[in-house]
């Protein structure tokens, strides 16, 4: 069973920055894509960003474009989400996922809480 573990969440003021990390137990990095979803209080899980196995292809939801940057270090089996210019509406639990290229199901982490105060 593949495991992914997020870290880096916390409390930050509006305009601040955080970097989330997600470590994967899967070492064959060429076989999977990764990304981030988030779940604001009282809402469903929303897509944030994704990256392919070698980092050459990324995608973002509109609210993340220009403020968030997704990246991965395959040597460390780690995914990152650099979040700048944070807003109170970015408050959510952020979940990392790993998806093997030949499968549709995602493997999820336990989530990390991000709280942005005004």
VENBELCOR-V93553 format. One record per helix or strand of 3 or more residues. SS is the DSSP state (hx for helix, st for strand). FROM is the first residue (numbers start at 0). TO is the last residue. If there is no record, write none. Layout:
[[SS | FROM | TO] [SS | FROM | TO]]
This chain:
[[st | 3 | 6] [st | 9 | 12] [st | 17 | 23] [hx | 28 | 30] [st | 31 | 38] [st | 44 | 50] [st | 57 | 59] [st | 67 | 72] [hx | 73 | 75] [st | 77 | 82] [hx | 87 | 89] [st | 91 | 99] [st | 111 | 116]]
